[in-house]
Amino acid sequence: MEFLSYLISGISLGSVYAIIALGYTMVYGIAKMLNFAHGDVIMVGGYISFCVTAYLGLPVWLGVVLAMAACTALGVLIEGLAYRPLRQATSLAVLITAIGVSYFLQNAALLIWGASPKGYTPLIASTNAAGEPNALQLFGGQLSISYISLLTMVACIVIMVGLTLFTGRTKMGKAMRACSENKAAAQLMGINVNRTISLTFAIGSALAAVAGVLLCSFTTSLMPTTGSMPGIKAFTAAVFGGIGSIPGAFLGGILLGVIESLAKAYISTNLANAILFAVLIVVLLVRPAGLLGKYVPEKV
């Protein structure tokens, strides 16, 4: 039962990483850009939902909707102001710009909300009005799964399936795949490349808002650096599963969450992050494209 408890905890944490990684892999798969400000968009989404519920007294679900709307607009703004002018620039210039945007968002949050952690109200309270835990009890109460964990896992699966169907069956999804293959050829076929990439950033940022709300519901605290380490781990998950692959991002996030949870439980809390990145190095040595990634030879 103890092992199952750690395993379920890891899957729920990995579901948050997977949702973040899906945003990373969408942007990289379509625009071929590593948006390292993605983790800070998570933080912005958390603060927006916090302000809606704590200051305005509005329902939690409305905070999630407004956080998604705000982060969607922020993602489009970041793409238009910071990344679009660098469309033909080197990858190093884009990387430096992404780091600059990340620090800008962190320091803006620091000036607006301060450095002290904020107490975050989770989507589903840990206990009900009678003081009993809000959890699914299995095996006569020996195994307890919190409802927020169940919500996170269901949300991750729904988002992954929805993105797969969107990119595979809709007109805009096919336009995204065309831009991923060859932007110049897609433009010649009448596809608006700028609008397609902006939509990709919008979807990725909306997913970041959902991930920010779920992440803060687990930690019940919020500060300007909240999204930094989860963003790095989610990027690791995207690379682990095969960046550019939606199922790969999902698989990588789940596996990283499970590895982290089991490492904290059975090895060392302090060494958990080191173990995560060591596993990534080993996997990339064996499969450089990731678990579900495909090696594509470069034509010269």
Beta strands, then each sheet from edge to edge (+ up, - down):
strand 1: 118-119
strand 2: 135-138
strand 3: 143-146
strand 4: 221-222
sheet 1: 1+ 4-
sheet 2: 2+ 3-
end
